[in-house]
Amino acid sequence: MVHSKRHGEILRLLQEEGTVTIASLADRLGVSLETVRRDVKPLSSDGSVLKMHGAIGLPSMVGEAPFERRMRENADAKRVIARMVAATIRDGESVMLDTGTTTSFLARELLGHRRLTVVTNSSDIARTLATINGNKVYMAGGELRSDSGAAFGTSAIEFVSRFSVSHAIISTGAVDAVTGVMDYDLEEAEFARMVLSRGQRSLVITDHTKFGRQGLVQVCGFDGFSELATDRSPPHDIEAALAQAGARLSIAGGEAGF
């Protein structure tokens, strides 16, 4: 791959994923870390990309996009993951869900279930599952965010801390092989961490584009949840970290258990 073609491939990957780690780029392009750093230098100098700690991103896509836009991104993958996870939840069980596009897809896949007890901070999820099929829906209080319609902060965390549920499920913005599950917002990360602590089963659901990304705030390490559900096999370093932590990996269309 000549120099200009490699620049084009780096920009193509960023258009698809928003942010990519230097290590992931080196692995996917089949070159050394030093070569990737040299390639990135002119791209960052002319403003095409932004350099972050151990990663690069497109200026227009660093951080998470508004909720509605994110609902359209990788929608097919998120729907497949949601369908797989919904099949593991039985009528009459209790589920805690944080706000996120993949958890919103899961709520829609749960519309055929009956007598669920649902605890959430997401007005979208609450609206989807309340008042139907004998469900009970409890929504955390507090000021609702204008972009996602979700409640965060101390009152929301204290509210969900009172519950113990069968399935505690979060979606996430980034999964890094060293740091684990990450997010771009402190309050969202703190809320997600509490959700994972309240379930007999603690589950992270994410599509494959979040692998190799670095968020701003750690939610938890790989030992902080019991299962990760996704649509494609993660990179080897993330798969190894999951295995070492004893977390189960479930892939839509086929399952791998550690």
Protein Blocks (a to p, Z undefined) as FASTA:
>chain_A
ZZklmmmmmmmmmmmnopacfklmmmmnopafklmmmmmmmmmmnopaccdehiacdfkl
gcjddfklmmmgoklmmmmmmmmmmmmpcehiacdddedfklmmmmmmmmmpghiacddf
bfklmmmmgoiahiacdddedjddfklopaedjklmmmmmmpccfbdcdddfbdcfklop
adfbfklmmmmmmmmmmpfbdcddddfklgopacfbdfbdfklpfbdcdfbdcdfklmmm
mmmnopacddehiacdZZ
